[in-house]
Amino acid sequence: MERFRENLTQAGFYADRHLQYLLAAKMAAAGLLGVVSYGVASLSIGALRALLFGVTLGVLGFYLPNVWLGRRIKARQTAITRQLADALDLLSIGVGAASRSMGACWSWSSGQTTSLPRSSPWSCAR
């Protein structure tokens, strides 16, 4: 259960109800594929082969939500990786602006000239 919860979190689904939805989807897909494939196969091939076919597709249906979740995780990781450069760029701009404004405050308070006028809303006058 904990592994499913971790995978759902990595895919961007944080609520507890998403775990319930995943488990319900696994059961529904397994049951639906198993029953439908057995019903269709029993019309054309023998009962034993139809049962084997139904069980095989039922197992496949049980694992299909795992495949979907894995693809969703991979897509989210790719999107985060692609946006990482932009986030780092914005972070460096913010840090640079903060360090410049702190430098301006320091130089104004020490009596040195500064680039910020005294009437500026960003000035550090106390």
Secondary structure in CASP SS format (residue, H / E / C, confidence):
PFRMAT SS
TARGET T0000
AUTHOR 0000-0000-0000
METHOD secondary structure of the structure
MODEL  1
M C 1.00
E H 1.00
R H 1.00
F H 1.00
R H 1.00
E H 1.00
N H 1.00
L H 1.00
T H 1.00
Q H 1.00
A H 1.00
G C 1.00
F C 1.00
Y C 1.00
A C 1.00
D H 1.00
R H 1.00
H H 1.00
L H 1.00
Q H 1.00
Y H 1.00
L H 1.00
L H 1.00
A H 1.00
A H 1.00
K H 1.00
M H 1.00
A H 1.00
A H 1.00
A H 1.00
G H 1.00
L H 1.00
L H 1.00
G H 1.00
V H 1.00
V H 1.00
S H 1.00
Y H 1.00
G H 1.00
V H 1.00
A H 1.00
S H 1.00
L H 1.00
S H 1.00
I C 1.00
G C 1.00
A H 1.00
L H 1.00
R H 1.00
A H 1.00
L H 1.00
L H 1.00
F H 1.00
G H 1.00
V H 1.00
T H 1.00
L H 1.00
G H 1.00
V H 1.00
L H 1.00
G H 1.00
F H 1.00
Y H 1.00
L H 1.00
P H 1.00
N H 1.00
V H 1.00
W H 1.00
L H 1.00
G H 1.00
R H 1.00
R H 1.00
I H 1.00
K H 1.00
A H 1.00
R H 1.00
Q H 1.00
T H 1.00
A H 1.00
I H 1.00
T H 1.00
R H 1.00
Q H 1.00
L H 1.00
A H 1.00
D H 1.00
A H 1.00
L H 1.00
D H 1.00
L H 1.00
L H 1.00
S H 1.00
I H 1.00
G H 1.00
V H 1.00
G H 1.00
A H 1.00
A H 1.00
S H 1.00
R H 1.00
S H 1.00
M H 1.00
G H 1.00
A H 1.00
C H 1.00
W H 1.00
S H 1.00
W H 1.00
S H 1.00
S C 1.00
G C 1.00
Q C 1.00
T C 1.00
T C 1.00
S C 1.00
L C 1.00
P C 1.00
R C 1.00
S C 1.00
S C 1.00
P C 1.00
W C 1.00
S C 1.00
C C 1.00
A C 1.00
R C 1.00
END
